Amino acid sequence: MKKADWKINKLYLNTILMAFVSIILWGCSSTIHIPEAKPGAETYAMFGSGPERAFFVPVNIGDTLKLRWEGDINGGFAPTSITAYGNYVFVPDLSGRIYAFDAIKGKELGFIKFKGSIIPAPIVEQFVLTFPLTGYKEDNSVIYNYNFHSGQETAKFEVQGKVETEPVRMQDGIVFLTEQGKAIKYSSSNEKLWEFDSKGFIHSSAASSGDNIVFGNDKGIIFNIDAKTGSLKYQKNIGNGFEGGFAISGDTVFTADNSGTVYCFRLSSGDVLWKYATGYKINVFPVSDGKYVYIGNLRGDIYKLQKNSGKLLWKVSTDGVINTTPLLFKDYLVQPDLNKKLHLINVDTGHIKRTMNFEGRNRLSPVYYGGTLFLGIDNGKVMAYESAR
């Protein structure tokens, strides 16, 4: 071999080695490259669709679902959801991967793989996926930006603390909550805008409306902080620790605590308007259609409450485990059950009209997007259904 050729080959080998090392230590392998994605497409941008966390779709779904397609992934799921852009859905798993599928045909379009776990749903803004990676380093997270149009990682930065709950995307940035008690806001250009310390561990997911961000910590304290400045508007100790989510409807906020008590409080003041004790831990988001509130607990009981008063309208027992947020339609509540089931519950009567059985645990919160209902089963299956009406 000529000396010049050896130098070229050596340079090539060094380049490959450095790329391999960087993948092992930090970055992603494989790609999601969708150059045909169009700007301005319909988007399911975050868990709960929007920052208020709305799990209500104002259409009838019917009581019979027909499988449209199913896709395979590598790992299991946290109780999160898919997100979507245009004709593409994005699915995170606990093995550190995000998969892309064609929403209509179910064809896998690629995946990106990282060393760690991806617990929340990726935020989607135009062509960019933003998501936290945990598990690679004991108490810290790395926030990644990945452009699926170009198929390239565009940015990453480290955050002190584990980000394992659902981020909130607003027009001017994204708020992350860390397990160590911090709320941190970053701009769309990844500039740190502010940081707020709740002085307690956080295992809940926040919601936002206007310039308000609400969440709770493990001490049972609720917080409302200014979305622009990060300054505290109020804090009140009302519960027994929060591990579920917060949902906003107008000037009211709904949440539930580890004792199983459902709370409705005023967004502007934090005053508790009513509470209802279910008697068993709740770690999901309440869902509301603006008139009623629906929520389930780990004992498998599901409740329908009057939004304005907290009055019980019906209760149904599934004999299962409810730790995944349901999706509400005009006619049915679609409720995953950890006992490998999915329940379709009549919203008027509380009667379980249909129960579907699966080979694995039903882990992802259902998402209705483009006329298709997306589910995630813990044996590595993404399943897309359509109404058989």
Beta strands, then each sheet from edge to edge (+ up, - down):
strand 1: 43-44
strand 2: 56-57
strand 3: 65-72
strand 4: 83-85
strand 5: 88-92
strand 6: 97-102
strand 7: 108-113
strand 8: 123-125
strand 9: 128-133
strand 10: 140-147
strand 11: 152-160
strand 12: 168-170
strand 13: 173-177
strand 14: 182-186
strand 15: 192-197
strand 16: 207-209
strand 17: 212-216
strand 18: 221-226
strand 19: 232-237
strand 20: 247-249
strand 21: 252-256
strand 22: 261-266
strand 23: 272-277
strand 24: 287-288
strand 25: 292-296
strand 26: 301-306
strand 27: 312-317
strand 28: 327-329
strand 29: 332-337
strand 30: 341-346
strand 31: 352-357
strand 32: 367-369
strand 33: 372-377
strand 34: 381-387
sheet 1: 1+ 4- 5+ 6- 7+
sheet 2: 2+ 28+ 29- 30+ 31-
sheet 3: 3+ 34- 33+ 32-
sheet 4: 8+ 9- 10+ 11-
sheet 5: 12+ 13- 14+ 15-
sheet 6: 16+ 17- 18+ 19-
sheet 7: 20+ 21- 22+ 23-
sheet 8: 24+ 25- 26+ 27-
end
